[in-house]
Amino acid sequence: MTTTNRQRLQWYLDAEQKILMQQSVETAEGEKLTFASLATVRREIERLQALIARENQGGRRSLIRRNYLE
């Protein structure tokens, strides 16, 4: 099953909340996320939000159009 950007974003939002409540979060790869990981988690949230916003604005279509013009 493919994880969508929205699912990924939700996972990171949940992880952020758990980290703020000082609960343990573990990634699929077994990496433990702690308070020290919070900045990385927040950057990933911002990146995914921007990616989703671009998708909603037809980002893929403009990418195809740009590649065609090059």
Residue, then its C-alpha position, 0 to 999 in steps of 0.5 A: m500500500t502506498t502512503t499518501n502525502r496526507q497520511r504522512l502529514q497526519w503521522y508527523l502531526d501525531a508524532e509532534q503531539k506525542i513528542l510535546m507530551q513527552q511520549s515515545v515515538e518510533t518510526a517504521e525503521g525503528e528510529k526513536l524520535t525525542f524532543a531533540s527530533l522536534a525541529t526535524v519533525r516540524r520541518e517535515i510537516e512544513r514540507l508536506q503541507a507545501l507539497i500538498a498545497r502544490e498538488n491541490q493547485g495542479g502542481r503535477r500538471s505544471l511540472i509536466r508542462r515545464n518539462y515539455l517546454e525544456 
